[in-house]
């Protein structure tokens, strides 16, 4: 049963002049930001996204409300008055409380995130489908959504907004995108959840009587013949009869739910989506609860932006303290949400959130193959080590801290000055729901109290399974030592009339992939007069025999190919060249055994070119490898002290 209908009769919704004033102010600002928008729905959505992310508070809140309205979501108030309705198509299971829009904007601008997998979990939790959709299936469904010619503007607007929000982060939603870094912000999450789960109605003018909503008639029957109250006005603003929706069936083409089903049609999509009706009420309540939960702000700060490996054991000057603060920060004049999907819930008081578990994790390059000792730039101090596995509770001030330490250089200050970074993530424990029924929430009494409480138990289950947004911070770390990368290999250049038996390159960087790489390259072995005939083939062999050797120094850009000269041929023409290329960070975990039996991790490759071209008749491509030691680089150990 839809929670929306339950809310119509749960409480006695009363009109309040302050509500009218608030609604009027928001409506006026929405009208202001709507002026001058392009007539094209996609372009208008993109402009509204810019205002949401960059505008002053009142305009960004109004832009978000206007974007939601144009995307089909009604804007309502906690006490009942409707602020704004969509023009044509209405997602009537997904009314949005105007009072919660500032929290939605704040969280979106603060880069709160839901992984695509978390959003998929929301769909299964509310009952839309019986198993999680994959990252590829979801992004495939989104890729073409809202792009059909003569598209319903509601779909076009919502889809364009979702893409524009991702684009502002430098992300593109497509199946080959990086799963680890591609996510949905809160505004995207609300738009997508509403479009994936809500039923559709057609906007109409108000009627004299409230209209019951299909399956929920049992809950509103007692009120159906009464004069409409503030909580019931919303139901007079749209038609839901089958005849109406069928007559406007063109409006319903390209629904997100249908696209999600189509993305997995070959895997039994009909069976997967055949219980979608179970999602209607629960999804609407979940959407509102997500927005209410955005008031639970988690901020993460550090007392240092950068630090350095220790030069002396026991020193604490290099330690970094992270501070996570949990507080509820939604300012609503009303004490209670009296209408719609969260009807009957008291608003938590603004202030610190005490006793909530903060989970910590980190993402940093593992340095186990860089010399000996510490394999991370920063780790928790001994006294805080359990916090990384068990989390830590917030105090009365809503604060939880984590103290970090770098390892000690031995010998101190020896070698190149290198740079690294460590990213730490703080997240509220997903089993630690921010609002406890019977504690923070105060449900209205009466015969429906039990049904509402059970419904919110379901919402709680949905949200704890999906998890809460997280915050992250990156600390720069400087250190001395050697990040040793070797690029070496030997090969044979076979030609029709002769051969170079030993073409080689032998380079090393003591300061990582940024270089410089220093060493030698060339060829060796005896050469006969026949070799000179290779010039007929366009290979201008140098007159330096037996063999040629060059001293090399190569500066590199890890994000691009790095060509370098090895030896010139006759008359200064191209003879032997090389190209250094690097893999994305941490993309290869396999081991490479070098000719001298050193074991390392591949980070790229080096290729030798003959006369400016790859050589097709021999293997002249070798791995570039990070190793623990090389006699050409200073040896430094890294050890953690007991601090």
C-alpha positions as CSV (number, residue, x, y, z in Angstrom):
1,X,0.0,0.0,0.0
2,X,1.3,3.4,-0.9
3,X,2.5,5.4,2.1
4,X,1.3,8.5,0.3
5,X,-2.3,7.5,0.8
6,X,-1.8,6.6,4.4
7,X,-0.5,10.1,5.0
8,X,-3.7,11.6,3.8
9,X,-5.6,10.4,6.9
10,X,-2.9,9.9,9.5
11,X,-2.8,13.4,11.0
12,X,-5.0,16.5,11.1
13,X,-3.1,18.7,8.7
14,X,-3.6,22.4,9.5
15,X,-3.0,25.4,7.4
16,X,-0.3,27.8,8.7
17,X,0.4,31.3,7.5
18,X,4.1,30.7,7.8
19,X,3.8,27.7,5.4
20,X,2.1,29.9,2.9
21,X,4.8,32.5,3.1
22,X,7.5,29.9,2.7
23,X,5.8,28.4,-0.2
24,X,5.2,31.8,-1.8
25,X,8.9,32.7,-1.4
26,X,10.1,29.5,-3.0
27,X,7.5,29.8,-5.8
28,X,8.7,33.3,-6.5
29,X,12.4,32.4,-6.6
30,X,11.6,29.3,-8.8
31,X,9.8,31.7,-11.2
32,X,12.9,34.0,-11.2
33,X,15.4,31.2,-12.0
34,X,13.0,29.9,-14.6
35,X,13.1,33.1,-16.5
36,X,15.3,33.2,-19.5
37,X,15.9,29.4,-19.6
38,X,16.4,27.9,-23.1
39,X,13.2,26.5,-24.6
40,X,15.0,23.2,-25.2
41,X,14.4,20.9,-22.2
42,X,17.9,19.5,-22.2
43,X,19.6,22.9,-22.3
44,X,17.3,24.2,-19.6
45,X,18.1,21.3,-17.4
46,X,21.8,21.9,-17.9
47,X,21.4,25.6,-17.0
48,X,19.5,24.7,-13.8
49,X,22.2,22.2,-12.8
50,X,24.8,25.1,-13.1
51,X,22.6,27.2,-10.8
52,X,22.2,24.4,-8.3
53,X,26.0,23.8,-8.1
54,X,27.2,27.4,-8.4
55,X,24.4,29.8,-7.4
56,X,23.7,31.6,-4.1
57,X,21.7,29.5,-1.6
58,X,18.2,30.8,-2.4
59,X,18.7,30.5,-6.1
60,X,20.4,27.1,-5.9
61,X,17.5,25.7,-3.8
62,X,14.9,27.2,-6.2
63,X,16.8,25.8,-9.2
64,X,16.8,22.3,-7.6
65,X,13.0,22.6,-7.0
66,X,12.4,23.8,-10.5
67,X,14.6,21.0,-11.9
68,X,12.6,18.4,-9.9
69,X,9.3,20.0,-11.0
70,X,10.3,19.9,-14.6
71,X,11.4,16.3,-14.1
72,X,7.9,15.3,-13.0
73,X,8.2,15.5,-9.2
74,X,5.6,17.6,-7.3
75,X,6.9,20.1,-4.7
76,X,4.9,20.0,-1.5
77,X,5.2,21.3,2.1
78,X,5.2,19.4,5.4
79,X,1.8,20.8,6.4
80,X,0.1,20.1,3.1
81,X,0.2,23.1,0.7
82,X,1.4,22.3,-2.8
83,X,4.2,24.6,-3.9
84,X,4.5,23.6,-7.5
85,X,3.2,20.9,-9.8
86,X,4.7,19.5,-13.1
87,X,3.1,20.8,-16.2
88,X,1.9,17.5,-17.7
89,X,3.3,14.2,-16.4
90,X,3.2,13.8,-12.6
91,X,5.2,11.2,-10.7
92,X,2.6,11.1,-8.0
93,X,4.3,8.5,-5.7
94,X,7.3,10.9,-5.4
95,X,6.2,14.3,-3.9
96,X,9.2,16.2,-2.6
97,X,9.1,18.2,0.6
98,X,10.2,21.8,-0.1
99,X,11.6,21.9,3.5
100,X,14.1,19.2,2.6
101,X,15.4,20.7,-0.7
102,X,18.1,22.8,1.0
103,X,19.6,19.7,2.6
104,X,19.5,18.0,-0.9
105,X,21.4,20.9,-2.4
106,X,23.9,21.1,0.4
107,X,24.7,17.4,0.2
108,X,25.0,17.5,-3.6
109,X,27.3,20.5,-3.5
110,X,29.4,18.7,-0.7
111,X,30.0,15.8,-3.1
112,X,28.0,13.2,-1.0
113,X,27.9,10.1,-3.1
114,X,26.0,6.8,-3.6
115,X,27.8,4.1,-5.6
116,X,25.9,2.7,-8.6
117,X,25.7,-0.6,-6.6
118,X,24.1,1.2,-3.7
119,X,21.4,2.6,-6.0
120,X,20.9,-0.9,-7.4
121,X,20.4,-2.1,-3.9
122,X,17.7,0.5,-3.4
123,X,15.8,-1.0,-6.4
124,X,15.8,-4.5,-4.9
125,X,15.1,-3.3,-1.4
126,X,11.9,-1.4,-2.4
127,X,10.8,-4.4,-4.5
128,X,11.2,-3.1,-8.0
129,X,13.3,-6.1,-9.0
130,X,14.4,-9.3,-7.3
131,X,18.1,-9.0,-7.9
132,X,20.7,-6.3,-8.2
133,X,21.3,-4.9,-11.6
134,X,24.9,-4.6,-12.6
135,X,26.9,-1.4,-13.2
136,X,26.9,-2.1,-16.9
137,X,23.1,-2.8,-17.1
138,X,22.3,0.4,-15.2
139,X,24.6,2.7,-17.2
140,X,23.4,1.1,-20.4
141,X,19.8,1.9,-19.5
142,X,20.8,5.5,-18.7
143,X,23.0,6.0,-21.8
144,X,20.0,6.5,-24.2
145,X,17.4,7.6,-21.7
146,X,15.7,10.9,-22.6
147,X,17.2,11.1,-26.1
148,X,14.3,9.7,-28.2
149,X,12.9,12.1,-30.8
150,X,9.7,13.9,-29.6
151,X,10.6,12.7,-26.1
152,X,8.3,13.5,-23.1
153,X,9.9,16.7,-21.6
154,X,9.8,15.2,-18.1
155,X,12.1,12.3,-19.2
156,X,14.3,14.6,-21.2
157,X,14.7,17.0,-18.3
158,X,15.5,14.3,-15.7
159,X,17.9,12.5,-18.0
160,X,19.7,15.6,-19.1
161,X,20.1,16.7,-15.4
162,X,21.6,13.4,-14.4
163,X,24.1,13.6,-17.3
164,X,24.9,17.2,-16.6
165,X,25.6,16.5,-12.9
166,X,28.0,13.7,-13.8
167,X,29.7,15.9,-16.5
168,X,30.4,18.6,-13.9
169,X,32.4,15.9,-12.0
170,X,34.2,14.9,-15.2
171,X,32.3,11.6,-15.3
172,X,30.3,9.9,-18.1
173,X,27.7,7.3,-17.3
174,X,28.4,4.4,-19.7
175,X,29.2,0.7,-19.3
176,X,33.0,1.0,-19.7
177,X,33.3,3.8,-17.1
178,X,35.4,3.2,-14.0
179,X,33.2,1.5,-11.4
180,X,35.3,2.7,-8.5
181,X,35.1,6.4,-9.3
182,X,31.7,6.7,-11.0
183,X,28.8,7.5,-8.6
184,X,25.5,9.2,-8.2
185,X,25.1,12.4,-6.1
186,X,22.0,12.9,-3.9
187,X,20.1,14.9,-6.5
188,X,20.8,12.2,-9.2
189,X,19.7,9.6,-6.7
190,X,16.4,11.2,-6.0
191,X,15.6,11.8,-9.7
192,X,16.6,8.3,-10.7
193,X,14.8,6.5,-7.9
194,X,11.6,8.5,-8.5
195,X,11.7,7.7,-12.3
196,X,12.5,4.1,-11.7
197,X,9.7,3.4,-9.2
198,X,6.8,6.0,-9.4
199,X,3.5,5.7,-11.1
200,X,2.4,8.4,-13.5
201,X,-0.6,10.7,-13.6
202,X,-1.6,13.6,-15.8
203,X,-1.7,17.0,-14.3
204,X,-5.2,18.6,-14.0
205,X,-6.9,21.6,-12.4
206,X,-8.0,21.1,-8.7
207,X,-11.4,19.4,-8.2
208,X,-13.8,19.8,-5.3
209,X,-13.1,16.5,-3.8
210,X,-10.0,14.5,-2.9
211,X,-9.5,11.4,-5.1
212,X,-8.5,8.1,-3.7
213,X,-5.4,6.5,-5.2
214,X,-6.2,3.0,-6.5
215,X,-5.0,0.3,-4.2
216,X,-5.0,2.6,-1.2
217,X,-8.7,3.3,-1.2
218,X,-9.2,1.4,2.1
219,X,-7.0,3.9,3.9
220,X,-8.8,7.0,2.6
221,X,-12.4,5.8,2.4
222,X,-13.3,7.4,5.7
223,X,-12.2,10.8,4.4
224,X,-13.3,10.5,0.8
225,X,-16.6,12.3,1.3
226,X,-15.2,15.0,3.6
227,X,-14.2,18.5,2.4
228,X,-10.6,18.4,1.1
229,X,-8.1,19.4,3.7
230,X,-4.5,20.6,3.2
231,X,-3.1,17.1,3.0
232,X,-5.7,16.1,0.4
233,X,-5.4,19.0,-2.1
234,X,-2.5,17.3,-3.8
235,X,-4.7,14.4,-4.9
236,X,-7.0,16.7,-6.8
237,X,-4.2,17.9,-9.1
238,X,-3.8,14.9,-11.3
239,X,-5.7,12.1,-13.0
240,X,-4.7,8.5,-12.5
241,X,-7.6,6.6,-14.2
242,X,-6.6,4.0,-16.7
243,X,-8.6,5.7,-19.5
244,X,-6.6,8.9,-18.9
245,X,-3.2,7.3,-18.9
246,X,-4.0,5.1,-21.9
247,X,-5.2,8.2,-23.8
248,X,-1.8,9.8,-23.0
249,X,0.2,6.6,-23.6
250,X,2.8,8.6,-25.7
251,X,3.7,10.4,-22.5
252,X,4.9,7.1,-21.0
253,X,7.2,6.0,-23.7
254,X,10.9,5.6,-22.7
255,X,10.3,5.2,-18.9
256,X,13.4,4.6,-17.0
257,X,11.9,1.4,-15.5
258,X,11.3,0.0,-19.0
259,X,14.8,0.9,-20.0
260,X,16.2,-0.9,-17.0
261,X,14.1,-4.0,-17.9
262,X,15.2,-3.8,-21.5
263,X,18.9,-3.7,-20.5
264,X,18.5,-7.2,-18.9
265,X,15.8,-8.6,-21.2
266,X,17.9,-11.6,-22.2
267,X,18.3,-12.4,-18.5
268,X,14.6,-12.7,-17.6
269,X,13.7,-9.1,-17.2
270,X,10.0,-9.8,-17.1
271,X,10.3,-12.1,-14.2
272,X,12.8,-9.6,-12.5
273,X,10.3,-6.7,-12.8
274,X,7.0,-8.5,-12.3
275,X,6.6,-7.3,-8.7
276,X,7.2,-3.6,-9.4
277,X,3.8,-2.7,-7.8
278,X,5.3,-3.5,-4.5
279,X,7.7,-0.6,-4.9
280,X,5.2,2.2,-5.2
281,X,4.6,3.3,-1.6
282,X,7.8,2.1,-0.2
283,X,9.9,3.8,-2.8
284,X,8.1,7.1,-2.2
285,X,8.8,7.0,1.5
286,X,12.3,5.9,0.8
287,X,12.9,8.9,-1.4
288,X,11.7,11.3,1.3
289,X,13.6,9.5,4.0
290,X,16.8,9.8,1.9
291,X,16.3,13.5,1.7
292,X,15.6,13.7,5.4
293,X,18.7,11.7,6.1
294,X,20.8,14.2,4.1
295,X,20.3,16.5,7.1
296,X,22.7,14.1,8.9
297,X,25.8,15.9,7.7
298,X,29.2,14.2,8.0
299,X,32.1,16.6,7.6
300,X,35.7,15.4,7.4
301,X,38.7,17.7,8.1
302,X,42.4,17.3,8.7
303,X,44.8,19.3,10.8
304,X,47.4,19.1,8.0
305,X,47.1,19.1,4.2
306,X,50.5,17.5,3.8
307,X,53.1,15.7,6.0
308,X,56.5,14.0,5.6
309,X,57.9,10.7,6.6
310,X,59.6,10.8,10.0
311,X,63.3,11.4,10.3
312,X,63.3,10.4,14.0
313,X,61.4,7.6,15.7
314,X,59.0,8.8,18.3
315,X,58.4,12.1,16.7
316,X,54.7,13.1,16.5
317,X,55.2,16.3,14.6
318,X,54.4,14.4,11.4
319,X,51.2,12.9,12.7
320,X,47.9,13.8,11.0
321,X,44.6,13.9,12.9
322,X,41.4,13.4,10.9
323,X,38.1,14.7,12.5
324,X,34.7,13.5,11.4
325,X,31.8,15.4,12.7
326,X,28.2,14.1,12.5
327,X,25.4,16.6,13.0
328,X,21.8,17.1,12.0
329,X,21.3,20.3,10.1
330,X,17.8,20.7,8.7
331,X,16.0,23.8,9.8
332,X,12.3,23.4,9.5
333,X,9.8,25.6,11.2
334,X,7.4,22.7,11.7
335,X,8.0,20.2,14.5
336,X,6.4,17.4,12.5
337,X,5.8,16.3,8.9
338,X,2.1,16.3,8.8
339,X,1.4,15.2,5.2
340,X,2.5,12.9,2.4
341,X,5.0,10.1,2.6
342,X,6.6,10.9,6.0
343,X,3.4,12.0,7.6
344,X,3.5,11.7,11.4
345,X,7.3,11.9,11.8
346,X,8.8,14.5,14.2
347,X,11.8,16.4,12.8
348,X,15.0,15.7,14.7
349,X,16.5,18.7,16.4
350,X,19.5,20.3,14.8
351,X,22.8,19.7,16.5
352,X,25.5,17.1,17.1
353,X,24.7,13.4,16.6
354,X,26.1,11.4,19.6
355,X,26.8,7.7,19.7
356,X,26.9,7.0,16.0
357,X,29.6,4.7,14.5
358,X,32.0,6.1,12.0
359,X,33.7,3.6,9.8
360,X,37.2,4.4,8.4
361,X,39.0,3.1,5.3
362,X,41.8,4.3,3.1
363,X,42.9,4.2,-0.6
364,X,46.6,4.6,-1.3
365,X,49.2,3.1,-3.5
366,X,50.7,0.0,-1.9
367,X,54.4,0.5,-1.7
368,X,55.4,-3.0,-0.8
369,X,57.7,-3.2,-3.8
370,X,59.4,0.1,-3.1
371,X,62.5,-0.9,-1.1
372,X,61.8,-2.4,2.3
373,X,59.5,-1.6,5.2
374,X,56.2,0.3,5.3
375,X,53.7,-0.5,2.6
376,X,51.5,2.5,3.1
377,X,52.1,6.2,3.3
378,X,49.9,6.7,6.4
379,X,48.5,4.2,9.0
380,X,46.6,4.6,12.2
381,X,48.7,5.1,15.3
382,X,48.8,2.1,17.7
383,X,46.1,3.5,20.0
384,X,43.7,4.0,17.0
385,X,44.4,0.9,15.0
386,X,41.2,-0.8,16.2
387,X,39.2,2.1,14.7
388,X,40.2,1.0,11.2
389,X,38.5,-2.4,11.8
390,X,35.7,-1.7,14.3
391,X,35.0,2.0,13.7
392,X,34.6,4.6,16.5
393,X,31.6,6.2,18.2
394,X,30.9,9.9,18.0
395,X,31.0,11.8,21.3
396,X,28.5,14.3,22.7
397,X,29.9,16.9,20.3
398,X,29.2,14.5,17.4
399,X,33.0,14.1,16.8
400,X,35.1,11.1,16.1
401,X,38.8,11.3,15.4
402,X,41.5,9.1,13.8
403,X,45.3,9.8,14.3
404,X,47.6,8.8,11.5
405,X,51.4,8.4,11.3
406,X,53.9,7.9,8.5
407,X,56.9,5.5,8.7
408,X,60.4,6.5,9.7
409,X,63.1,6.9,7.0
410,X,66.3,5.0,7.5
411,X,68.7,6.7,6.8
412,X,66.8,10.0,7.1
413,X,66.9,12.4,4.2
414,X,68.7,10.0,1.8
415,X,67.8,9.9,-1.9
416,X,65.3,11.8,-4.0
417,X,62.5,13.8,-2.5
418,X,59.3,12.0,-3.6
419,X,55.6,12.7,-3.3
420,X,52.7,10.4,-2.6
421,X,49.2,10.8,-1.2
422,X,46.7,8.9,1.0
423,X,43.0,9.2,0.8
424,X,40.9,8.4,3.8
425,X,37.1,7.8,3.8
426,X,34.7,8.3,6.7
427,X,31.2,6.8,6.6
428,X,28.4,6.4,9.0
429,X,27.9,2.7,9.7
430,X,25.1,1.5,7.4
431,X,23.7,-0.5,10.3
432,X,23.5,2.6,12.4
433,X,20.3,4.3,11.2
434,X,20.4,8.0,12.0
435,X,16.8,8.1,13.4
436,X,15.4,5.6,15.8
437,X,11.7,5.0,15.7
438,X,10.2,5.7,19.2
439,X,13.1,7.9,20.0
440,X,13.9,10.6,17.4
441,X,10.8,9.8,15.4
442,X,7.4,10.3,17.2
443,X,4.7,8.6,15.3
444,X,1.1,9.7,15.5
445,X,-1.2,7.4,17.4
446,X,-4.5,5.9,16.2
447,X,-5.5,2.8,14.3
448,X,-2.9,3.3,11.6
449,X,0.1,3.8,13.9
450,X,1.1,0.2,13.8
451,X,0.9,0.1,10.0
452,X,3.0,3.3,9.6
453,X,5.6,2.0,12.1
454,X,5.9,-1.3,10.1
455,X,6.2,0.7,6.9
456,X,9.1,2.7,8.3
457,X,10.8,-0.5,9.4
458,X,10.8,-1.4,5.7
459,X,12.2,2.0,4.8
460,X,14.9,1.6,7.5
461,X,15.8,-1.8,6.0
462,X,16.1,-0.2,2.5
463,X,18.4,2.6,3.7
464,X,20.6,0.5,5.9
465,X,21.1,-2.0,3.1
466,X,21.9,0.6,0.6
467,X,24.3,2.5,2.9
468,X,24.8,6.1,3.6
469,X,26.8,8.7,1.7
470,X,30.5,9.0,2.6
471,X,33.1,11.8,2.8
472,X,36.8,11.5,1.8
473,X,39.9,13.6,2.3
474,X,43.4,13.3,0.7
475,X,46.6,14.0,2.5
476,X,49.8,14.7,0.6
477,X,52.9,12.8,1.8
478,X,56.5,13.8,1.0
479,X,59.4,11.4,1.7
480,X,63.0,10.8,0.8
481,X,64.3,7.6,-0.8
482,X,64.0,5.7,-4.0
483,X,61.0,4.8,-6.0
484,X,62.9,2.5,-8.4
485,X,61.6,1.9,-11.9
486,X,63.7,-0.1,-14.4
487,X,63.1,-0.2,-18.1
488,X,65.5,-2.8,-19.6
489,X,65.5,-5.5,-22.3
490,X,67.6,-7.2,-24.9
491,X,66.5,-8.3,-28.4
492,X,67.7,-9.4,-31.8
493,X,67.0,-7.4,-34.9
494,X,66.7,-9.9,-37.8
495,X,66.9,-8.6,-41.4
496,X,67.0,-10.4,-44.7
497,X,70.8,-10.2,-45.3
498,X,72.1,-9.6,-41.8
499,X,71.3,-9.2,-38.1
500,X,72.0,-7.1,-35.1
501,X,72.4,-9.8,-32.4
502,X,72.0,-7.6,-29.3
503,X,69.9,-4.5,-29.4
504,X,69.2,-3.3,-25.9
505,X,68.0,-0.5,-23.5
506,X,68.9,-0.3,-19.8
507,X,67.3,2.6,-18.0
508,X,66.5,3.3,-14.3
509,X,64.6,6.0,-12.5
510,X,65.2,6.5,-8.7
511,X,62.2,8.8,-8.5
512,X,59.3,6.9,-9.9
513,X,57.5,7.2,-13.2
514,X,58.1,10.9,-13.5
515,X,61.8,10.2,-14.0
516,X,64.3,11.1,-15.1
517,X,65.2,7.7,-16.5
518,X,69.0,7.4,-16.9
519,X,71.2,4.6,-18.5
520,X,72.3,3.4,-21.8
521,X,71.0,1.9,-25.1
522,X,72.3,0.7,-28.4
523,X,73.5,-2.5,-29.9
524,X,76.4,-4.9,-29.6
525,X,78.1,-7.8,-31.4
526,X,80.2,-8.2,-34.5
527,X,78.9,-6.8,-37.8
528,X,79.9,-7.9,-41.3
529,X,79.9,-6.0,-44.6
530,X,76.6,-7.7,-45.3
531,X,75.0,-5.5,-42.7
532,X,75.6,-2.5,-44.9
533,X,73.3,-4.0,-47.5
534,X,70.5,-3.5,-45.1
535,X,70.5,0.1,-46.1
536,X,68.9,-1.1,-49.3
537,X,65.9,-1.9,-47.1
538,X,65.8,1.7,-45.8
539,X,67.6,1.0,-42.5
540,X,70.6,3.4,-42.3
541,X,72.9,1.4,-39.9
542,X,75.5,3.5,-38.3
543,X,79.2,3.1,-39.1
544,X,80.1,2.5,-35.4
545,X,81.2,-1.1,-35.3
546,X,81.4,-3.5,-33.6
547,X,78.3,-2.1,-31.9
548,X,77.0,1.3,-30.7
549,X,76.3,2.6,-27.3
550,X,74.6,5.9,-26.2
551,X,74.2,7.4,-22.7
552,X,70.5,8.3,-22.2
553,X,68.5,10.6,-20.0
554,X,64.7,10.6,-20.5
555,X,62.2,13.0,-18.8
556,X,58.8,11.4,-18.7
557,X,55.1,12.3,-18.6
558,X,53.2,9.3,-17.0
559,X,50.0,10.2,-18.9
560,X,51.4,10.1,-22.4
561,X,53.9,8.1,-24.6
562,X,57.5,9.3,-24.1
563,X,59.7,9.0,-27.3
564,X,63.5,9.2,-26.9
565,X,66.5,8.9,-29.2
566,X,68.9,6.0,-28.8
567,X,71.3,6.1,-31.8
568,X,71.3,7.9,-35.1
569,X,72.2,6.2,-38.3
570,X,74.2,7.1,-41.4
571,X,73.9,10.8,-42.2
572,X,72.0,11.5,-39.0
573,X,69.0,9.6,-40.1
574,X,66.7,7.7,-37.7
575,X,68.1,4.4,-36.6
576,X,67.2,3.3,-33.1
577,X,64.6,5.1,-31.0
578,X,62.6,4.1,-27.9
579,X,59.1,4.9,-26.5
580,X,58.2,4.7,-22.7
581,X,54.6,4.3,-21.8
582,X,53.0,3.8,-18.4
583,X,49.9,2.0,-17.2
584,X,47.2,3.7,-15.0
585,X,48.2,3.6,-11.3
586,X,47.7,0.2,-9.6
587,X,46.3,-1.3,-12.9
588,X,48.7,-4.3,-12.8
589,X,49.3,-6.6,-9.9
590,X,51.2,-9.4,-11.6
591,X,54.9,-10.1,-10.9
592,X,57.7,-9.8,-13.4
593,X,61.0,-11.7,-13.0
594,X,64.0,-9.8,-14.6
595,X,67.1,-11.4,-16.1
596,X,69.0,-10.9,-12.9
597,X,66.2,-12.6,-10.9
598,X,64.8,-9.5,-9.3
599,X,61.1,-9.5,-8.9
600,X,58.9,-6.4,-9.5
601,X,55.5,-5.1,-10.5
602,X,54.9,-3.9,-14.1
603,X,54.1,-0.2,-14.4
604,X,54.4,0.2,-18.2
605,X,56.5,-0.9,-21.2
606,X,59.4,0.3,-23.3
607,X,59.6,-0.4,-27.1
608,X,62.6,0.0,-29.4
609,X,61.9,1.4,-32.8
610,X,64.0,0.7,-35.9
611,X,64.1,3.6,-38.5
612,X,61.2,5.2,-36.6
613,X,58.9,2.2,-36.8
614,X,58.0,-0.8,-34.7
615,X,60.1,-3.8,-35.8
616,X,57.8,-6.6,-37.0
617,X,60.4,-9.4,-37.1
618,X,61.5,-9.5,-33.5
619,X,60.4,-8.9,-29.9
620,X,61.6,-5.4,-29.0
621,X,59.0,-4.6,-26.4
622,X,59.9,-5.1,-22.7
623,X,58.1,-4.4,-19.4
624,X,58.9,-1.4,-17.3
625,X,59.0,-2.7,-13.7
626,X,59.0,-1.2,-10.2
627,X,61.6,-3.1,-8.0
628,X,62.8,-2.9,-4.5
629,X,66.5,-2.3,-5.1
630,X,69.0,-1.2,-7.7
631,X,72.7,-0.4,-7.2
632,X,72.2,2.9,-9.1
633,X,69.7,4.2,-6.5
634,X,70.1,5.0,-2.8
635,X,68.9,2.3,-0.4
636,X,66.4,3.4,2.2
637,X,64.2,1.4,4.6
638,X,60.9,2.6,6.0
639,X,59.8,1.4,9.4
640,X,56.8,2.3,11.6
641,X,57.6,3.2,15.2
642,X,55.4,2.4,18.2
643,X,53.7,5.8,18.5
